[in-house]
Every structure is written in C-alpha cells, then in structure tokens.
Amino acid sequence: MTDLTAAPDSLPLDLYAERAYLEYAMSVVKGRALPEVADGQKPVQRRILYAMKEMGLAAGAKPVKSARVVGEILGKYHPHGDRSAYEALVRMAQDFTLRYPLIDGQGNFGSRDGDGAAAMRYTEARLTPIADLLLAEIDQGTVDFVPNYDGAFDEPRLLPARLPMVLLNGASGIAVGMATEIPPHNLTEVAAAAVALLKDPALDTAGLMTYLPGPDFPGGGRIITASDDIRAAYESGRGSVRVRAQ
C-alpha cells in the first residue's frame, strides 16, 4: 500500500528556509547590491556600460534616447523592471552624484536639490571618455564572458577597468548581513598613491596619505574631519567624514 501523505521530494521546513535564505542572500551579495572591487561596478551598472558600448554609444557618438538604451539592457542582459535600470543610468550621469560620471546625459537628469530626472523618452545618453577606459580592449580576451540570463548572448563578468573606479567614484550598497559605503577620491591623488605604493610596497597608511589625504566628493565643499580620524577610517574600514559647504 502506498503512503500518499509522504511526498518523495519532501523537505523539512526549517531546512528549506535555511537553504532558500542562504541562496537568496548570496544572490543579493554577489549579483545585485555590492560592487566588484575589480571594476567598481554593480551588475546593473556593468550591463548598462556594456550594452551602450555594443550599441556604439562611445564618447564621440551621437546620443540616443534613454528609452532605447533601457530596452537594450532589459532585453539582453538585465531582465528586471525598466525603472530600476533607468534610475541606475540616471545616477551614472549625475555629476553631483558621481565624482567621475560614466554617462553623458542630454536633457533633464535631475538636480542635487532632489528634482527627479525626466522620463526616459525625453532624455538621451552616451558614454563619457572615462567610461571608454573601463571598456577598452574588452573584445581582446582581457576578461571572461558568461552567458546572459537566457543563454542567447554573452556578457562580461567584469570590465577591463584601467582605472580603480571603486576608489574614484566610491560605492554604496546594502546586502544581506553586510553593506558598503566607500567615498569617492581624486584621480590625480589616487594615481600618485598607486605609483608610490608600486615603488615602496611597504608604505603604510600615513605614507599613502601624503599622496591621498582623503576623499574628494563631487559636490565640492571642505572636509573638516581630522586627518587622524580619516586615517583610522582607512585602517579599520569604519568611520565618518564631515563636509562643510562653501
């Protein structure tokens, strides 16, 4: 006699909940909320940049409607809502949000006072010269490609990224059990610090801060946090920076 009450694929609820939550948490951590240190981009940002590169929207190209860009991103690489993709695109074009914008936006892309961007059917976009540096030589075997969500196209797992964008533009994200909040920095200072570290790998934090004294925010202003506090934040990964408008 067959026992119809016991399904062959049954699983205790506590074990299922633990497994499902772990899979969800890892998906959020690795594929949504936190940027990769190698190129400084979250998945949606990386897909936006790559899709625009494939569309021929380099820095010198004629910009196209943002709606067309969003459609390309959703259809090929990022099967989520159009609002999330457009909001990410808008943020990448705001010079008051990113120290080094990656998208050259034409039209109303919002303001630092909280005004929202115009609808995607009104705005246009293309890449900035610094974004071209992130994508240069991507088709020459510099990075690995992986299948997209349905296997119809390939997308880069990372961008070649000649610049340390995770330091230049910073990063912000909240995942499951962890979060990041990295402030932006000045390109010239980061380059000087990198050269100094290559010449002297034993250089400590105080030595690096002679070249890279602290963050450099896109909105301007003056940092009033003491250098010792900034150094403690660099060394511990925890701290705060106060900025005074001027």
C-alpha positions as CSV (number, residue, x, y, z in Angstrom):
1,M,0.0,0.0,0.0
2,T,1.4,3.4,-1.0
3,D,1.6,6.1,1.6
4,L,0.2,9.2,-0.1
5,T,1.0,11.5,2.8
6,A,4.8,11.3,2.3
7,A,5.9,13.0,-0.8
8,P,9.2,11.6,-2.2
9,D,10.7,15.1,-2.5
10,S,9.6,16.4,0.8
11,L,11.9,18.6,2.9
12,P,11.7,19.8,6.5
13,L,10.5,23.5,6.6
14,D,13.5,24.6,8.7
15,L,16.0,23.1,6.3
16,Y,14.2,24.5,3.3
17,A,14.0,28.0,4.9
18,E,17.7,27.9,5.7
19,R,18.7,26.8,2.3
20,A,16.4,29.2,0.4
21,Y,17.5,32.2,2.5
22,L,21.2,31.4,2.0
23,E,20.7,31.2,-1.7
24,Y,18.8,34.5,-1.7
25,A,21.5,36.1,0.4
26,M,24.3,35.0,-1.8
27,S,22.4,36.2,-4.9
28,V,22.0,39.7,-3.4
29,V,25.6,39.9,-2.2
30,K,27.2,38.6,-5.4
31,G,24.7,39.7,-8.1
32,R,22.9,42.8,-7.1
33,A,23.8,45.1,-4.2
34,L,27.6,45.3,-3.9
35,P,30.1,46.3,-6.5
36,E,33.1,44.3,-7.6
37,V,36.4,45.7,-6.4
38,A,38.0,44.9,-9.8
39,D,35.9,47.4,-11.8
40,G,33.9,49.1,-9.2
41,Q,30.5,48.3,-10.8
42,K,27.4,46.6,-9.7
43,P,25.8,44.2,-12.2
44,V,23.2,46.6,-13.5
45,Q,25.9,49.3,-14.0
46,R,28.2,46.9,-15.8
47,R,25.4,45.8,-18.1
48,I,24.5,49.4,-18.8
49,L,28.0,50.2,-19.8
50,Y,28.5,47.1,-21.9
51,A,25.1,47.5,-23.7
52,M,25.9,51.1,-24.6
53,K,29.3,50.0,-25.9
54,E,27.7,47.4,-28.0
55,M,25.3,50.0,-29.3
56,G,28.2,52.1,-30.5
57,L,27.5,54.9,-28.0
58,A,31.1,55.9,-27.3
59,A,32.0,59.3,-26.1
60,G,32.2,60.8,-29.5
61,A,29.0,59.2,-30.8
62,K,25.6,60.8,-31.3
63,P,23.5,60.2,-28.1
64,V,20.3,58.2,-28.4
65,K,17.1,58.1,-26.4
66,S,17.5,56.6,-23.0
67,A,14.4,54.5,-23.6
68,R,16.2,52.7,-26.4
69,V,19.2,52.1,-24.1
70,V,17.0,50.7,-21.3
71,G,15.2,48.4,-23.8
72,E,18.5,47.0,-25.0
73,I,19.6,46.4,-21.4
74,L,16.4,44.7,-20.3
75,G,16.1,42.6,-23.4
76,K,19.6,41.3,-23.5
77,Y,21.2,41.4,-20.1
78,H,19.1,42.6,-17.2
79,P,15.5,41.1,-17.0
80,H,14.2,43.4,-14.3
81,G,12.0,46.5,-14.2
82,D,12.7,49.4,-16.6
83,R,12.5,51.8,-13.7
84,S,15.5,50.2,-11.8
85,A,17.6,50.2,-15.0
86,Y,16.7,53.8,-15.8
87,E,17.4,55.0,-12.3
88,A,20.8,53.4,-12.4
89,L,21.5,55.0,-15.7
90,V,20.4,58.4,-14.4
91,R,22.7,58.1,-11.4
92,M,25.6,57.3,-13.6
93,A,25.1,60.5,-15.5
94,Q,24.8,62.9,-12.5
95,D,27.9,64.9,-11.9
96,F,26.7,65.7,-8.4
97,T,26.3,62.0,-7.5
98,L,29.4,60.5,-9.1
99,R,32.9,62.2,-8.9
100,Y,33.5,60.9,-12.5
101,P,30.2,60.4,-14.4
102,L,30.3,57.4,-16.7
103,I,27.4,58.5,-18.9
104,D,27.0,61.8,-20.7
105,G,23.3,62.6,-20.3
106,Q,21.4,65.0,-22.6
107,G,18.3,66.6,-21.1
108,N,17.0,66.8,-17.5
109,F,18.8,64.2,-15.4
110,G,17.7,65.7,-12.0
111,S,19.4,68.1,-9.6
112,R,21.2,68.0,-6.3
113,D,18.0,69.6,-4.7
114,G,16.1,66.3,-5.2
115,D,14.4,67.0,-8.5
116,G,13.8,63.8,-10.5
117,A,15.0,63.2,-14.0
118,A,12.7,63.5,-17.0
119,A,11.1,60.3,-18.4
120,M,13.4,58.1,-20.4
121,R,11.6,59.0,-23.6
122,Y,12.8,62.6,-23.3
123,T,16.4,62.1,-22.3
124,E,19.4,60.9,-24.3
125,A,22.6,59.3,-23.3
126,R,26.1,58.2,-24.5
127,L,29.3,57.1,-22.7
128,T,31.9,59.5,-21.3
129,P,35.6,59.3,-22.1
130,I,36.4,57.8,-18.7
131,A,33.8,55.1,-19.3
132,D,35.6,54.2,-22.6
133,L,38.7,53.5,-20.4
134,L,36.6,51.0,-18.4
135,L,35.6,49.2,-21.6
136,A,38.8,49.5,-23.7
137,E,40.1,46.1,-25.1
138,I,37.1,44.2,-23.8
139,D,36.9,42.2,-27.0
140,Q,40.6,41.2,-26.9
141,G,40.4,38.5,-24.3
142,T,41.1,40.7,-21.4
143,V,38.1,39.5,-19.4
144,D,35.9,36.4,-19.1
145,F,32.4,36.3,-20.6
146,V,29.4,34.4,-19.3
147,P,26.0,33.6,-20.8
148,N,23.2,36.1,-20.1
149,Y,20.0,35.1,-18.3
150,D,18.6,33.0,-21.2
151,G,21.9,32.0,-22.9
152,A,21.2,33.9,-26.1
153,F,24.0,36.4,-25.6
154,D,27.3,36.7,-23.7
155,E,28.1,39.4,-21.2
156,P,31.4,40.3,-19.4
157,R,31.8,39.0,-15.9
158,L,34.0,42.1,-15.2
159,L,35.1,45.1,-17.2
160,P,38.8,45.6,-18.1
161,A,38.8,48.8,-16.0
162,R,42.1,50.6,-16.4
163,L,41.1,52.8,-13.5
164,P,40.3,51.8,-9.9
165,M,36.7,53.1,-10.1
166,V,35.7,51.7,-6.7
167,L,38.0,54.4,-5.3
168,L,37.4,57.1,-7.8
169,N,33.6,57.0,-7.7
170,G,33.2,55.2,-4.4
171,A,30.4,52.7,-3.8
172,S,27.2,52.3,-1.7
173,G,25.2,49.2,-1.2
174,I,23.3,47.2,1.4
175,A,23.2,43.4,1.0
176,V,22.1,40.7,3.4
177,G,24.3,40.8,6.5
178,M,26.8,43.3,5.0
179,A,27.0,46.7,3.5
180,T,29.5,49.1,1.9
181,E,29.9,52.8,1.8
182,I,33.1,53.9,0.1
183,P,33.7,57.6,-0.5
184,P,35.0,58.9,-3.9
185,H,38.5,60.1,-4.4
186,N,40.5,62.3,-6.7
187,L,42.0,60.7,-9.8
188,T,45.3,62.5,-9.6
189,E,45.8,61.7,-5.9
190,V,44.9,58.0,-6.4
191,A,47.3,57.7,-9.3
192,A,50.1,59.3,-7.2
193,A,49.4,57.0,-4.3
194,A,49.4,54.0,-6.6
195,V,52.8,54.9,-8.1
196,A,54.2,55.5,-4.6
197,L,52.9,52.1,-3.5
198,L,54.5,50.4,-6.5
199,K,57.8,52.0,-5.7
200,D,57.5,51.1,-2.0
201,P,55.2,48.1,-1.3
202,A,55.9,48.6,2.5
203,L,54.4,52.1,2.5
204,D,52.0,52.4,5.5
205,T,48.7,54.3,5.7
206,A,50.3,57.5,6.9
207,G,52.8,57.4,4.0
208,L,50.0,56.8,1.5
209,M,48.0,59.7,2.9
210,T,50.8,62.1,1.9
211,Y,49.6,61.4,-1.7
212,L,45.9,60.6,-0.9
213,P,44.9,62.8,2.0
214,G,41.3,61.9,2.0
215,P,38.0,61.6,0.0
216,D,37.1,64.0,-2.8
217,F,33.3,64.5,-3.1
218,P,31.6,65.6,-6.3
219,G,29.6,68.3,-4.6
220,G,32.6,70.3,-3.6
221,G,32.9,71.7,-0.1
222,R,35.6,71.3,2.5
223,I,36.4,68.2,4.6
224,I,36.6,69.2,8.2
225,T,37.3,65.8,9.7
226,A,40.8,65.5,11.3
227,S,43.4,63.6,9.4
228,D,43.9,61.1,12.2
229,D,40.2,60.2,12.1
230,I,40.4,59.7,8.3
231,R,43.4,57.5,8.7
232,A,41.6,55.5,11.4
233,A,38.7,55.0,9.0
234,Y,41.0,53.9,6.2
235,E,42.7,51.4,8.5
236,S,39.6,50.0,10.2
237,G,37.0,50.3,7.4
238,R,34.7,52.2,9.7
239,G,34.3,55.9,10.3
240,S,32.7,59.0,9.1
241,V,33.7,62.1,7.1
242,R,32.2,65.6,7.7
243,V,32.0,68.1,4.8
244,R,31.3,71.8,5.2
245,A,29.7,73.6,2.3
246,Q,31.5,76.6,0.9
